[in-house]
């Protein structure tokens, strides 16, 4: 909820203005006002819409956005009463596959909402979103394959544990990090990749015909996806809850776990700021430029990165 306020404050900073500052001190109650406005706005539905799918679209989008956080390790573990608790909802050994499976379903919420609205602008935005996500998921998947090849595991928790201290994957996979980050912008429909909801061309894109909290679900799911993308970048390439000189602090196991969690959220906040910074700095791509970048630049680079990673691993295993 407060990511919306932070984004508006960041936008105000980059545009040399104050941003929201009327609802409470420094606009601290502005998100509450926006939420109440969405709750009390008139609930309407186009008379030619498919009612069941019209409601299913935003509901599915929000559900999928929330499901992706289940396998992210927010900290190492804490010990309470002699029992160890991992700060992770589900530590499954195919965490990476789970994330990709869930993310790939997310496009259905957008497609269903755009089609069920029976509006040509909404449908065009939905088609754009589907083709954009399919295009950039390929390069993103190849970028993660290189990390999996190095780590030898699909478990997010194990990948983070292998980056103990300052041994982060970004030092070994700088190209993979760059590719994953660019693809994350496209997957989240964030500027300069916000073609599915391009206001200057499509009014509002796939959620043109939505109001009240159905519109709110679409808008808030974008911020959830942005947060989860920042968490994935931090976990895969920047050590997650690991930080330099963590072993030299002399803290207890539980204290170190909580400090690691705080460090993880600081990393996430920095990448969320990067998402916002890019949005208010770069202009939107044309759609042909968007597709060309995904298929002719990012995908070949991602394949090349996998090949180079494989060669390095092979030479290392042979003692070269």
N, C-alpha and C positions, 0 to 999 in steps of 0.2 A: 504493500500500500504506500509506504513512504518512499519507494523508489520513484513513484510518479512525482513527488515533491522534489526529490533530489534532481531528477532530470530537468524539471522546470527551473530550478535554481541554477543548474549548470548551463542551461540554455540562456538564461538571463545573464550569467557571467560572460559567456562568449559573445553575446549581443550587446554588452555594455548597458544592461538594465538590471533592475532589482529582482524580478520574478515575483511570485506570490508573497505578499507581506501584509495582508489585511486580516486573515482569519488566524488570530492568535499571534504571539510574538514570533517574528520572522516567518510567518505563514505556517506555523507548526500544526495548526488544525485544518489546513487546506485539504489534505487527503480525506479527512472525515467529512468535510463539506462536499467534496466530489463524490464520495461514496453514497452519502445520503441523497444527493441529487440523482444519482443513477437509480437508487432504490425507489425514489418517488416519481421518477419520470413516467410519462404515459407509456403503457405497455401496448404496442400495436403489432399487428401481423398482417402482411399483405393478403388480400382476399384470394389471390391465385397461388399462394404458397402451399407447399406440402407441409402440413402442420407438424406431423411427427418428426420429420427430418429437420424442419426449421428449428425445433427445440433441441433435437439431438446434436446438431452441429456445434454450438458453443459449449454444451455440456461435455461432449467428447473431447473438445480441445482443452478445456480446463482440466479434465480428469487425466489426460495423457501428460500434460505439462507437470502435474503434481507427481505422477508415478515415476518419473525419471530420477527423482531424488532418492529412491529407496536403496540404491546400491552405492551411494557416495559415502566414503568414510570421513566423517566430520572430525574425528580425533582418533587417537590410538586405542586406549581402553582405560577404564577406571576400575578400581577394586573397592567394593563395598561389602563389609562383613565377610571378607575372605572369598567372595565370589567376583570373578572378573566379568565386566560388561563392556562389550565393544560398542563404541559410539557410531554405530552404523545400523540401519534398519535391517538389511539383509546382506550378509557377506557370502554371496554365491560365487562359485569359481568361474562363472561365465558372465561376470558383471558387464564387460564391454558389449557382449552380444545382447544382453538384456537392454542396455541403453539404446543400441541401434534398433532393436526390434520395436521398442516403445516409440522412439522418435519417428520411425517410418510410418507408424499408425497415425501420428499426429496430423498428417496432411489430410486424412479422411475427414476430420472435423471441419477443416476449411473448405474442402470440396463439397461436403454435404451441405454446409451452410450457404455457400455460394449458389449451388444448384437449386436448393429448396426455396430460395428467395424468389425465384422466377423473375430475376432482374438481369438484364444483359451486362450491366457493369459489374454486378456481383459475380456472375458466371465467369466473365473475363478475368477478374481478379483471382478467382479460385483456380482457373486453368493456369494462370501465371504462377500461382503459388505451388501448384503440383509440379509443373515442369521445372521450376527453380529448385525445389527441394530434391527432386530426383537427380538433377544435374549435379548439385553440390554435395549430395550424400556420397557420391562415388569418390570424389577427391578426399572428402573427410574420412571415409572408411580406409582408403589407402594410406592416409597420414597416420591413422591409428594402428594399422597393420605393422608399420615400421616400429612403433613403440612396443607392440606385442612381441615382435620378433626379438627385440633386445631384451625384454623382460622375461619372456618364456612363460607367460601366464596371461589369462583373460580376467583375472580377479583384480578389481580396482584397488582393493585393500593391499594386496601383495605388490602391485605396481608402486603404490605410495610408499610401502615399507622399504622397497629396494632403493628409494631415493633418500636414504637416511642422511641427516645433516645437510650438506651442500651438494650432494651427489645427484643433482637434478637432471632429468632427461633433456631439458632444453639445451644443455651443453653438448649433447650427443645428437640431438634431433632439431637443430634450429630451423631447417627448412620444413620439417614436419609441424613444428609449432606454428610457423607462419601460415602454412596451408590450412591447418585446423582452425586457426583463428579467423581467417578470411571466410572459410566455409561456415563457421559458426554465425558470422554476421548474416550470411545469406539464409541459413536455416531459420534464424530468428526473424527474418523479414525486416531487419534493421537497415536504416540508411547506411551506405548508398545502395543497398539491395532491396529497398522497400517498394518494389514494383507491384506486388499484389494489392497494395492499398494506396497506390499512387493517387493522391487527392487531385492533382492537376489534370489527370487523364480519366480516372475511374470514379470520381466523387469520393468514395470511401473504400472502394474495392469490395472484397467478399463480404464485409459486414455493413454494406450500404443500407440494407433494409432492416437493420437491427436497432433496437432501442433498449432502454432500461438496463437490467443486469445481464441480459443476453449479450448486449454490446459490451458491458463491463467484463464479462467472462473472456471475450475475445481480446480485449485490451489488456486485462490483467495477466492472461496466459502468456502474452508476449514478454512481459516483465519477468514472469516465472522462468520462461525459457532462457531469457538473458542471464538470469541469476544462475541457473543450472549450467549453462554453457561456460560461464566464468568459473564455476566450481570444477567442471571437467577439465578446463585448461589448467587450472591450478593443480589438480590432482595428477594429471597425466604428465605435465611438463615442468611444474614448479614445486614438486615435492609434497603437495597437499599440506598436512599438518607438520611436516618436517621443516626445520629452519637451521641456519648455521650455528655452530657451537652449542647446540642444545644439550649435549652431554656434559659440558663444562659448567652448567648453571648450578649443579648440586641440588636440584629440586627433587621432591618425592615423586613417586610414579604418578599419583593422581594430579599433583600440581603441574607436572610436566605435560600431562594429557590436556588439561584445561588451557595451559598456555599455548600448546600446539593448536588447539581448536580456535583460539582467538587469532593466532597467526594465520590460520587457514581462511578465516573470515576477512581478515585484512587483505589477503591476496585476492579474494573474491571481490571485495569492494574496489580494489584498484582496477581489476578487469571490467567491472561494471562501469566504472568511470571512463575506461577506454571506449566501451560501447557508446556511451553518451557523447564523449569527446568527438568521435568519428562522425556521429550523426549530425552534430552541429558545425562540422568543419567541411566535409566533402559533399559535393553535389550528387544528385541521384544519377545512376547509370541509365543509358537507353537500354531497351530490352535486348536488342541485338548485341550490345556490348556485354551485357550480363551473361548471355548464353555463350558468347565467344570466350569470355574469361574462364567460365567453368569448364568447357569442353576442350578448348585449344591451348589453355595455359595451365590451369591448376591441375587437371587430370594428368597430362603428360609429366608435369613436375612431380606429382605424387607417385606415379609409377616409377620414375627415375629414382626417387628417394628410396622406394622399397628395394630396387635393384642394388643401389649403392649400399644400403644397410645390409642386405643379404651377402654381398661380396665382402664387406668388412667383417661380418660375423664369421664367414667361412675362412677368411685369412687368419683371423684371430684363433679359431679353433685348430688350425693347422700350425700354429706357432709362428706365423709370419708377422 
